[in-house]
Amino acid sequence: MSSQDSERFWRWFNEERGRRNLSLRSIARLAGISHNAISQRESASLPPTYDLCRAIAKAFNMPLEDVLRQAGLLPPKYDENPSARELLWRFMQLSEEEQEFIILTAEALLERKRRREAEEKEQTAKHPEIRPADAGTGP
């Protein structure tokens, strides 16, 4: 889980907490854990653990699966995404050989994305005054 994923999870957590009008201490009480267990991970934007997700699900009275998906510990349900449903339907129409080609292509695209993100992170570390969105733009 990347730091952006952690930040996204904690934003969701706080939005959900706000919707339910619950304090951190009341969530901790409902979850049966100390409020420090939550606040320390949240303040450092650390990814939630499985056990913490289970406690949050209990406090929010929601399915554990939903919290795990928010935490990135489970993949999103493909049926929640119309594009993913269509892609899966089309993929299943292909031959085994064509499916393998699609998988290899997707893996190559993901590897290219990971390299690009690593390069952007390296550039940002070397030159913090330049944001990745600004890279390549002139004065």
C-alpha positions in Angstrom: 0.0 0.0 0.0 1.5 3.3 -1.0 1.4 6.4 1.2 -1.2 7.9 -1.2 -3.4 4.8 -0.6 -2.9 5.2 3.2 -3.9 8.9 3.0 -6.9 8.0 0.9 -8.0 5.3 3.5 -7.6 7.8 6.4 -9.6 10.4 4.4 -12.4 7.9 3.9 -12.1 6.9 7.6 -12.5 10.5 8.7 -15.4 11.2 6.3 -17.2 8.0 7.5 -16.5 9.0 11.1 -17.9 12.5 10.4 -21.0 11.1 8.7 -21.6 9.0 11.8 -20.8 11.8 14.1 -18.3 9.7 16.1 -15.2 10.8 17.9 -12.0 8.8 17.7 -12.5 7.7 21.3 -16.0 6.5 20.7 -14.9 4.5 17.7 -12.1 3.0 19.8 -14.6 2.1 22.5 -17.0 0.6 19.9 -14.2 -1.3 18.3 -12.7 -2.6 21.6 -9.3 -1.0 21.0 -7.4 2.0 22.4 -7.8 5.3 20.6 -4.0 5.4 20.3 -4.1 2.3 18.1 -6.0 4.4 15.6 -4.6 7.8 16.1 -0.9 6.8 15.8 -1.4 5.0 12.5 -3.6 7.8 11.2 -1.3 10.7 12.2 1.7 8.9 10.5 -0.5 7.9 7.5 0.5 4.3 8.1 -1.6 1.7 6.3 -4.2 0.0 8.5 -3.6 -3.5 9.6 -6.1 -6.3 9.1 -6.9 -6.3 12.8 -7.5 -2.5 12.8 -9.8 -2.9 9.7 -11.7 -5.5 11.6 -12.1 -3.2 14.6 -13.2 -0.3 12.4 -15.7 -2.5 10.6 -17.1 -3.4 14.0 -17.3 0.2 15.2 -18.9 1.3 11.9 -21.2 -1.7 11.9 -20.3 -2.4 8.3 -19.0 -5.5 6.5 -15.3 -6.2 7.0 -14.9 -6.7 3.3 -15.9 -3.1 2.7 -13.3 -1.7 5.1 -10.6 -4.1 3.7 -11.4 -2.8 0.2 -11.1 0.8 1.4 -7.7 -0.1 2.9 -6.6 -1.7 -0.3 -6.2 -5.1 1.4 -8.8 -6.5 -1.0 -9.1 -5.6 -4.7 -12.1 -3.6 -5.7 -15.1 -5.7 -6.7 -15.1 -5.8 -10.5 -18.9 -5.7 -10.6 -18.9 -2.3 -8.9 -17.1 -0.9 -11.9 -19.1 -1.0 -15.2 -15.9 -0.7 -17.3 -14.4 -3.7 -15.4 -17.5 -5.7 -16.1 -17.4 -4.9 -19.8 -13.7 -5.7 -19.9 -14.2 -9.0 -18.2 -17.0 -9.9 -20.5 -14.9 -9.1 -23.6 -11.9 -10.9 -22.2 -13.9 -14.0 -21.7 -14.8 -13.9 -25.4 -11.1 -14.3 -26.4 -9.1 -17.4 -27.0 -6.7 -18.6 -24.4 -3.8 -17.3 -26.5 -5.4 -13.9 -26.9 -6.1 -13.8 -23.2 -2.5 -14.5 -22.4 -1.5 -11.6 -24.8 -3.8 -9.3 -22.9 -2.4 -10.3 -19.6 1.2 -9.8 -20.8 0.3 -6.4 -22.2 -1.3 -5.4 -18.9 1.7 -6.5 -17.0 4.0 -4.5 -19.3 1.8 -1.4 -18.9 1.8 -1.7 -15.1 5.6 -2.1 -15.1 6.0 1.0 -17.2 3.7 2.8 -14.8 5.7 1.7 -11.8 9.0 2.8 -13.4 7.4 6.2 -14.2 6.2 6.7 -10.7 9.6 5.7 -9.3 11.3 8.2 -11.6 8.9 10.9 -10.5 9.5 10.1 -6.9 13.3 10.2 -7.4 13.0 13.6 -9.3 10.9 15.0 -6.5 13.4 13.8 -3.9 16.3 15.5 -5.9 14.3 18.6 -6.7 11.5 19.1 -4.2 10.6 22.5 -5.7 9.5 20.8 -8.9 6.2 18.9 -8.6 5.7 15.9 -11.0 2.9 17.7 -12.8 5.4 20.6 -13.5 8.1 18.3 -14.9 8.7 19.0 -18.5 7.0 22.4 -18.5 9.1 25.4 -19.3 9.0 28.9 -17.7 
